[in-house]
Amino acid sequence: MPAPRKYTSDPSRWPACVRCGFCYPASQQWPEGTVCYYCVRAARNRQGTCAACDHTGILPGLDPQGRHVCVRCCDVPIEVECKRCGEENLANDNNVCWRCLLSDRIDKLLAGPGGAIPEGLQPLAQAIVGMPRPNSGWAWIHMNRRVPDLLRGLASGDIALSHEALDSLPRSGTVEYLRGLLVTHGCLPWRDEHLVAYGRWLAPKLDGITDAEQRKLIERYTRWHVMRRLRDNSRQGPVTANSFLRAKQHTTLAIQFLQWLADRGRQLHECTQHDVDGWFGGGTSTRGHANNFLYWAIKQRLVRKIAVPWQPHGNGPLASEKNYVEALRALLLHETLPTAHRAIGIMLVLFGQPVSKIVTIRMDEFRESQEGLQVKLGKDWTDVPEPAAAVIRFHLATRPGLTTAANPDSPLAFPGRMPGRPMHVYSVATILRESGIPAMATRSRAWMQMVRQAPPSVLADALGISPKTAMRYAERAGTDYLTYASLRRPAGPGDV
């Protein structure tokens, strides 16, 4: 059955369509017979390469074999050129292409006080009008009431072209999407959104601390330690979601620890080893995250004569070898899971990479060599075995999200819906888990497999993780590689 229509198919009122077989109104007589309004519209909106002459454009016709052909190779009586610009593009019922309609709309919305688009907004206007599927841009503006208001405000100057002005607006996905467009196309400078989000999250946390001394300590800790570390990370690249969540967790536990001390009648400088042992031994394992604050306090000489108990690194969940093999088979053969998620899952299963790292891989970190597809996860290029390489190649060639103004030339191998950002880590992990591939357990099993085949020092260099982490997996696997030195060969003159 076709998608729901305004009208119900009624053979007693309208003739049957030769294409869909249903009886709808507003039909037209084409050489092949009666074609209903919906099939006419679908024919006008079908783009591709003509099966008869290889022309690329609108394909309204069907040849005797049922293949789609252009208007030059069939007798379908419709106009495919826009009556405004003359280009062969998707058009509305009045035969005006969506690009012309979108251009008119943008010119009107972004018109400044003098009637012209302000210079600072011209790159945004060009990007929206020039998007590969302009009908998507039209729908974005037409269906989201906030978009026209925001664009008019930017054009008139009621909303200053700055991050601060956008921050002052009620927070919404529309505002953040528009901010991403402005950054992507050079209208606003780039900033680390996770760094900003931490500051935004911290403000109400500080306001909730009633004790002036505790608040002063947390302000000092977050400003000179947590924020400083996040800024250092930001200089190397965008702060990851994991680092952002870890910063929030360290701050939350620091606040809880100080309140716990206060309930015992003590200030931080009065903290004893007995207090520290009571904190770590008297609650859940999450209390261990307070060690970051305590190490900082010891270094700042805010507390003396205490030792922070060593927190053993939990092994975490581990997928069975059977589930591991089944996960790989499912990723290679899955028929409904999006190709992007299959490619991410393959990188997880084969190379033990965290999802947070996989989604940030860039296109230039994949290459084709004489050995086949390779990926650079650490210091070296790593071969991707077949048939897994075929899945990743297909994804790279058909990356979603590139037909809008958000990511027209994204360098990311896994661009997300938000402009300039990768796919959301937790959304990807959730979809993989629902498909029977838990990220943490599968990653642990991948490393258990790999450390049985190569020294952890070699794997750490090749796959871009710390040697300590690689050795922890080796210990868990019971291998005897811990004393091996790195076996990486020196880079030769032909290496990249």
C-alpha positions as CSV (number, residue, x, y, z in Angstrom):
1,M,0.0,0.0,0.0
2,P,1.2,3.6,-0.7
3,A,1.8,6.1,2.1
4,P,-1.3,7.7,3.6
5,R,-3.0,10.2,1.1
6,K,-5.4,13.0,1.4
7,Y,-7.9,11.1,-0.7
8,T,-8.9,7.4,-0.4
9,S,-8.6,5.3,-3.6
10,D,-12.1,5.1,-5.1
11,P,-12.5,3.0,-8.3
12,S,-16.1,4.3,-8.7
13,R,-14.9,7.9,-9.0
14,W,-11.5,7.9,-10.6
15,P,-9.6,5.6,-13.1
16,A,-6.8,3.3,-11.9
17,C,-3.3,4.7,-12.2
18,V,-1.0,2.6,-14.5
19,R,1.9,3.1,-12.2
20,C,0.5,2.5,-8.6
21,G,-2.7,0.7,-9.5
22,F,-4.8,2.9,-7.2
23,C,-7.6,5.4,-8.1
24,Y,-6.9,8.9,-7.1
25,P,-8.1,12.3,-8.4
26,A,-6.3,14.9,-10.5
27,S,-4.9,12.2,-12.8
28,Q,-3.1,13.0,-16.1
29,Q,-3.1,11.2,-19.4
30,W,0.5,10.1,-20.3
31,P,1.5,7.9,-23.3
32,E,1.6,4.9,-21.0
33,G,-2.0,5.6,-19.7
34,T,-3.7,7.3,-16.8
35,V,-1.2,8.5,-14.1
36,C,-2.5,9.7,-10.7
37,Y,-1.5,13.0,-9.1
38,Y,0.7,11.3,-6.6
39,C,2.7,9.3,-9.2
40,V,3.0,12.5,-11.4
41,R,4.5,14.3,-8.4
42,A,6.8,11.4,-7.6
43,A,8.0,11.4,-11.2
44,R,8.8,15.1,-11.1
45,N,10.8,14.6,-8.0
46,R,12.9,11.6,-9.1
47,Q,16.5,12.4,-9.7
48,G,19.3,10.2,-11.0
49,T,21.0,9.0,-14.2
50,C,18.9,8.2,-17.2
51,A,19.0,4.4,-18.0
52,A,19.0,5.2,-21.8
53,C,21.3,8.2,-22.3
54,D,23.2,8.6,-19.0
55,H,21.8,12.1,-18.6
56,T,21.8,13.2,-15.0
57,G,18.7,15.1,-13.9
58,I,14.9,14.5,-13.4
59,L,13.7,11.1,-14.5
60,P,9.9,11.1,-14.9
61,G,9.6,8.4,-17.5
62,L,9.8,4.6,-17.6
63,D,11.2,2.5,-20.5
64,P,9.7,-0.9,-21.5
65,Q,12.0,-2.6,-19.0
66,G,10.7,-0.4,-16.2
67,R,13.9,1.6,-15.9
68,H,13.8,5.3,-15.1
69,V,14.6,7.6,-18.0
70,C,14.8,11.4,-18.6
71,V,12.2,13.5,-20.4
72,R,14.3,13.4,-23.6
73,C,14.0,9.7,-23.8
74,C,10.3,9.4,-23.2
75,D,7.1,11.2,-24.2
76,V,6.0,12.3,-20.8
77,P,4.4,15.7,-21.3
78,I,5.9,17.7,-18.3
79,E,8.4,20.5,-18.0
80,V,11.5,19.7,-15.9
81,E,13.3,23.0,-16.2
82,C,12.5,25.7,-13.7
83,K,10.6,28.6,-15.3
84,R,12.7,31.1,-13.2
85,C,16.3,29.9,-13.6
86,G,16.0,27.4,-16.4
87,E,17.8,24.7,-14.4
88,E,16.7,21.1,-14.3
89,N,16.0,20.8,-10.5
90,L,13.3,19.5,-8.2
91,A,10.4,21.9,-8.5
92,N,7.0,22.6,-6.9
93,D,3.7,22.3,-8.6
94,N,4.1,25.7,-10.2
95,N,7.3,24.6,-11.9
96,V,9.6,26.8,-9.8
97,C,12.6,24.9,-8.5
98,W,13.1,24.7,-4.7
99,R,16.5,26.5,-5.0
100,C,14.8,29.6,-6.4
101,L,12.1,29.4,-3.8
102,L,14.7,28.9,-1.0
103,S,16.8,31.8,-2.4
104,D,13.7,34.1,-2.3
105,R,12.9,33.1,1.3
106,I,16.5,33.6,2.5
107,D,16.8,37.0,0.8
108,K,13.7,38.1,2.6
109,L,14.5,36.6,6.1
110,L,18.1,37.8,6.1
111,A,17.5,41.2,4.7
112,G,19.1,43.8,6.9
113,P,17.9,47.4,7.6
114,G,19.1,48.5,4.1
115,G,17.4,45.6,2.4
116,A,20.6,43.6,1.7
117,I,22.0,40.6,3.5
118,P,24.6,41.8,6.1
119,E,28.1,40.9,5.1
120,G,28.6,38.7,8.2
121,L,25.6,36.6,7.3
122,Q,26.3,36.2,3.6
123,P,28.3,32.9,4.0
124,L,25.3,31.5,5.9
125,A,22.9,32.6,3.1
126,Q,25.1,31.1,0.4
127,A,25.4,27.8,2.3
128,I,21.7,27.4,2.8
129,V,20.8,28.3,-0.8
130,G,23.6,26.1,-2.2
131,M,22.7,23.0,-0.2
132,P,22.4,19.9,-2.5
133,R,18.8,19.3,-1.5
134,P,17.2,22.8,-1.3
135,N,13.8,21.4,-0.5
136,S,15.2,20.2,2.8
137,G,16.2,23.8,3.6
138,W,12.8,25.1,2.7
139,A,11.2,22.5,4.9
140,W,13.5,23.4,7.8
141,I,12.5,27.1,7.6
142,H,8.8,26.4,6.9
143,M,8.2,23.8,9.5
144,N,10.2,25.2,12.4
145,R,8.7,28.5,13.6
146,R,11.8,29.4,15.5
147,V,14.0,29.5,12.5
148,P,12.4,32.5,10.7
149,D,12.4,34.5,13.9
150,L,16.1,33.8,14.6
151,L,17.2,34.6,11.1
152,R,15.2,37.9,11.1
153,G,16.7,38.8,14.5
154,L,20.3,38.2,13.3
155,A,19.6,40.2,10.1
156,S,18.1,43.2,11.9
157,G,20.7,43.2,14.7
158,D,18.1,42.5,17.4
159,I,20.2,39.3,18.0
160,A,23.9,40.2,17.9
161,L,26.1,37.9,15.8
162,S,28.0,36.4,18.8
163,H,28.0,33.4,21.0
164,E,27.1,35.5,24.0
165,A,23.9,36.7,22.2
166,L,22.9,33.1,21.3
167,D,23.7,32.0,24.9
168,S,21.2,34.6,26.2
169,L,18.3,33.1,24.2
170,P,16.2,30.2,25.7
171,R,18.2,27.1,25.1
172,S,16.8,24.9,22.3
173,G,18.0,22.5,19.6
174,T,17.1,25.1,17.0
175,V,19.4,27.7,18.5
176,E,22.3,25.2,18.8
177,Y,21.8,24.0,15.2
178,L,21.9,27.6,14.0
179,R,25.0,28.3,16.0
180,G,26.6,25.2,14.4
181,L,25.7,26.5,10.9
182,L,27.2,30.0,11.8
183,V,30.4,28.4,13.1
184,T,30.7,25.9,10.2
185,H,30.5,28.7,7.6
186,G,32.8,31.1,9.3
187,C,30.1,33.6,10.6
188,L,31.1,32.9,14.2
189,P,34.5,31.7,15.7
190,W,34.7,28.0,16.8
191,R,34.4,27.3,20.5
192,D,34.5,24.1,22.5
193,E,30.8,23.4,23.4
194,H,31.6,20.8,26.0
195,L,33.9,23.3,27.8
196,V,31.1,25.9,27.7
197,A,28.5,23.3,28.8
198,Y,30.6,22.5,31.9
199,G,30.7,26.2,32.9
200,R,26.9,26.4,32.3
201,W,26.4,23.2,34.4
202,L,28.7,24.4,37.2
203,A,26.9,27.7,37.9
204,P,23.8,26.3,39.5
205,K,25.9,23.7,41.3
206,L,27.9,26.5,43.0
207,D,24.7,28.4,43.8
208,G,23.4,25.4,45.6
209,I,26.3,25.3,48.1
210,T,25.2,27.2,51.2
211,D,28.4,27.1,53.1
212,A,30.7,30.0,52.0
213,E,33.9,28.1,52.8
214,Q,32.9,25.0,50.9
215,R,31.8,27.2,47.9
216,K,35.2,28.9,47.9
217,L,37.0,25.6,47.9
218,I,34.9,24.2,45.0
219,E,35.3,27.4,43.0
220,R,39.0,27.2,43.4
221,Y,39.1,23.5,42.6
222,T,37.0,23.8,39.5
223,R,38.6,26.9,38.2
224,W,42.3,26.0,38.6
225,H,42.1,22.2,38.2
226,V,39.0,20.9,36.5
227,M,38.5,23.8,34.0
228,R,42.2,24.1,33.5
229,R,42.5,20.4,32.5
230,L,39.5,20.8,30.1
231,R,41.1,23.8,28.5
232,D,44.4,21.9,28.1
233,N,42.4,19.1,26.4
234,S,40.6,21.6,24.2
235,R,44.0,22.8,22.8
236,Q,44.6,19.3,21.5
237,G,41.1,18.9,20.1
238,P,37.5,19.2,21.1
239,V,36.8,18.0,24.6
240,T,35.2,14.6,24.4
241,A,31.8,13.6,25.9
242,N,33.6,11.3,28.3
243,S,36.0,14.0,29.6
244,F,33.0,16.3,30.0
245,L,31.1,13.7,32.1
246,R,34.2,12.9,34.1
247,A,34.6,16.6,35.0
248,K,31.0,16.7,36.1
249,Q,31.4,13.6,38.2
250,H,34.6,14.8,39.9
251,T,33.0,18.1,40.8
252,T,29.8,16.4,42.1
253,L,31.8,14.0,44.3
254,A,34.0,16.9,45.6
255,I,30.9,18.8,46.7
256,Q,29.4,15.6,48.3
257,F,32.7,14.9,50.1
258,L,32.9,18.4,51.6
259,Q,29.3,18.2,52.7
260,W,29.9,14.7,54.2
261,L,32.9,16.1,56.2
262,A,30.7,19.1,57.4
263,D,28.1,16.6,58.6
264,R,30.9,15.0,60.7
265,G,31.7,18.5,62.1
266,R,34.9,19.0,60.2
267,Q,36.3,21.4,57.6
268,L,38.7,20.2,54.9
269,H,41.9,21.3,56.8
270,E,40.7,19.2,59.7
271,C,40.3,16.0,57.6
272,T,42.1,13.0,59.0
273,Q,43.0,9.6,57.6
274,H,40.1,8.1,59.6
275,D,37.7,10.5,57.7
276,V,39.2,9.5,54.4
277,D,38.9,5.8,55.1
278,G,35.4,6.3,56.3
279,W,34.4,8.0,53.1
280,F,35.9,5.4,50.7
281,G,34.7,2.5,52.8
282,G,31.2,3.6,53.7
283,G,29.5,4.1,50.4
284,T,29.2,3.0,46.8
285,S,32.1,2.7,44.4
286,T,31.3,6.1,42.8
287,R,32.8,7.7,46.0
288,G,36.2,6.8,44.5
289,H,35.8,9.7,42.1
290,A,36.5,12.0,45.0
291,N,40.1,11.0,44.8
292,N,40.7,13.6,42.1
293,F,39.7,16.4,44.5
294,L,41.7,14.9,47.4
295,Y,44.9,14.6,45.3
296,W,44.4,18.2,44.3
297,A,43.9,19.2,48.0
298,I,47.0,17.4,49.1
299,K,49.1,19.1,46.3
300,Q,47.7,22.5,47.4
301,R,48.5,21.7,51.0
302,L,44.9,22.2,52.0
303,V,45.0,18.9,53.9
304,R,47.9,17.1,55.4
305,K,49.0,13.7,56.7
306,I,46.5,11.7,54.7
307,A,46.9,9.0,52.1
308,V,44.2,8.5,49.4
309,P,43.4,4.8,49.2
310,W,44.4,3.2,45.9
311,Q,41.3,2.6,43.8
312,P,41.7,-0.7,41.8
313,H,40.7,-0.4,38.2
314,G,37.5,-2.4,37.7
315,N,37.6,-4.9,34.9
316,G,34.1,-4.1,33.8
317,P,31.9,-6.3,31.7
318,L,33.3,-8.8,29.3
319,A,31.5,-10.4,26.3
320,S,31.9,-14.1,25.8
321,E,33.9,-15.3,22.8
322,K,30.7,-16.7,21.3
323,N,28.9,-13.3,21.7
324,Y,32.0,-11.6,20.3
325,V,31.9,-13.7,17.1
326,E,28.2,-13.3,16.8
327,A,28.5,-9.5,17.1
328,L,31.0,-9.4,14.3
329,R,28.9,-11.7,12.1
330,A,25.8,-9.5,12.8
331,L,27.7,-6.3,11.8
332,L,28.9,-7.8,8.6
333,L,25.5,-9.2,7.6
334,H,23.0,-6.9,9.2
335,E,20.2,-5.7,6.8
336,T,18.5,-3.0,8.9
337,L,21.2,-1.4,11.0
338,P,22.4,1.8,9.3
339,T,25.8,1.4,7.6
340,A,27.4,4.1,9.8
341,H,26.5,2.1,12.9
342,R,27.8,-1.1,11.3
343,A,31.1,0.6,10.5
344,I,31.5,2.0,14.0
345,G,30.6,-1.4,15.4
346,I,33.2,-3.1,13.2
347,M,35.9,-0.6,14.5
348,L,34.8,-1.5,18.0
349,V,34.9,-5.3,17.5
350,L,38.1,-5.5,15.4
351,F,40.3,-2.8,17.1
352,G,38.8,-2.4,20.5
353,Q,38.3,1.4,20.0
354,P,35.9,3.3,22.3
355,V,32.9,4.7,20.5
356,S,33.9,8.2,21.7
357,K,37.1,7.9,19.6
358,I,35.6,6.2,16.6
359,V,33.0,8.9,15.9
360,T,35.8,11.5,15.8
361,I,37.9,9.8,13.2
362,R,38.5,12.0,10.1
363,M,38.3,11.1,6.5
364,D,42.1,11.6,6.1
365,E,42.7,8.9,8.7
366,F,41.5,6.3,6.2
367,R,43.5,5.4,3.1
368,E,43.7,2.8,0.3
369,S,47.0,1.1,0.0
370,Q,48.4,-1.9,-1.9
371,E,47.3,-4.0,1.1
372,G,43.7,-2.6,1.0
373,L,41.9,-0.2,3.3
374,Q,43.9,1.1,6.2
375,V,43.1,3.3,9.2
376,K,45.3,5.4,11.4
377,L,44.3,4.9,15.0
378,G,47.6,5.5,16.7
379,K,51.1,6.1,15.3
380,D,50.9,3.5,12.5
381,W,48.5,2.7,9.7
382,T,46.5,-0.5,10.5
383,D,45.1,-2.8,7.9
384,V,41.3,-3.4,7.9
385,P,40.6,-6.9,6.8
386,E,37.9,-7.9,4.3
387,P,34.9,-8.1,4.3
388,A,34.8,-5.6,7.1
389,A,36.7,-3.1,4.9
390,A,33.9,-3.3,2.3
391,V,31.3,-2.1,4.9
392,I,33.5,0.8,5.9
393,R,34.3,1.7,2.3
394,F,30.6,1.8,1.5
395,H,29.9,4.0,4.5
396,L,32.7,6.4,3.6
397,A,31.3,6.7,0.0
398,T,27.7,7.3,1.2
399,R,28.1,9.3,4.4
400,P,24.7,10.6,5.5
401,G,24.0,14.2,6.4
402,L,26.0,15.8,3.6
403,T,23.0,17.0,1.6
404,T,22.2,19.9,4.0
405,A,24.0,23.1,4.9
406,A,25.2,21.5,8.2
407,N,28.0,19.3,6.9
408,P,28.6,19.9,3.2
409,D,32.3,19.3,3.3
410,S,32.7,17.6,6.6
411,P,36.2,16.1,7.3
412,L,34.6,13.7,9.8
413,A,34.1,10.1,8.8
414,F,31.0,10.0,11.0
415,P,29.3,13.4,10.8
416,G,26.3,13.9,13.0
417,R,23.1,15.9,12.6
418,M,24.5,18.9,14.4
419,P,26.7,21.1,12.1
420,G,30.4,20.4,12.5
421,R,29.9,17.7,15.2
422,P,30.3,13.9,15.0
423,M,27.6,11.4,15.6
424,H,26.4,11.5,19.3
425,V,28.4,8.9,21.3
426,Y,25.5,7.8,23.5
427,S,23.0,7.6,20.7
428,V,25.4,5.3,18.8
429,A,26.2,3.2,21.9
430,T,22.4,2.8,22.6
431,I,21.6,1.6,19.1
432,L,24.5,-0.9,19.1
433,R,23.4,-2.2,22.5
434,E,19.8,-2.6,21.3
435,S,21.3,-4.6,18.4
436,G,23.0,-7.0,20.8
437,I,26.4,-5.3,20.8
438,P,27.2,-3.8,24.2
439,A,30.1,-1.4,23.6
440,M,32.2,-1.8,26.8
441,A,31.8,-5.6,27.0
442,T,32.6,-6.0,23.3
443,R,35.6,-3.7,23.5
444,S,37.0,-5.6,26.4
445,R,36.7,-8.9,24.6
446,A,38.4,-7.4,21.5
447,W,41.4,-6.5,23.6
448,M,41.5,-9.9,25.3
449,Q,41.8,-11.4,21.8
450,M,44.4,-8.9,20.6
451,V,46.8,-9.1,23.6
452,R,47.1,-12.9,23.0
453,Q,48.5,-12.2,19.6
454,A,50.8,-9.2,20.1
455,P,52.7,-7.4,22.9
456,P,50.6,-4.7,24.6
457,S,53.3,-2.1,23.9
458,V,53.0,-2.7,20.2
459,L,49.2,-2.6,20.3
460,A,49.2,0.6,22.4
461,D,51.3,2.4,19.7
462,A,49.3,1.0,16.8
463,L,45.8,1.5,18.2
464,G,46.4,4.7,20.1
465,I,45.8,3.8,23.8
466,S,48.0,4.2,26.8
467,P,50.5,1.4,27.5
468,K,49.1,1.1,31.0
469,T,45.7,0.3,29.6
470,A,47.0,-2.2,27.2
471,M,49.0,-4.0,29.9
472,R,45.9,-4.1,32.1
473,Y,44.1,-6.0,29.4
474,A,47.1,-8.3,29.0
475,E,47.1,-9.0,32.8
476,R,43.4,-9.8,32.6
477,A,44.0,-12.1,29.7
478,G,46.9,-13.8,31.6
479,T,49.5,-13.3,28.9
480,D,53.2,-13.1,29.4
481,Y,53.9,-10.1,27.2
482,L,54.3,-7.6,30.0
483,T,58.0,-7.5,29.9
484,Y,58.3,-7.1,26.1
485,A,59.8,-3.9,24.8
486,S,58.1,-2.1,21.9
487,L,58.7,-3.8,18.6
488,R,57.8,-0.9,16.4
489,R,60.3,-0.5,13.6
490,P,61.8,3.0,13.0
491,A,59.9,5.0,10.4
492,G,61.5,4.6,7.0
493,P,61.8,7.4,4.3
494,G,58.8,6.1,2.5
495,D,56.5,6.0,5.5
496,V,53.8,8.7,5.9
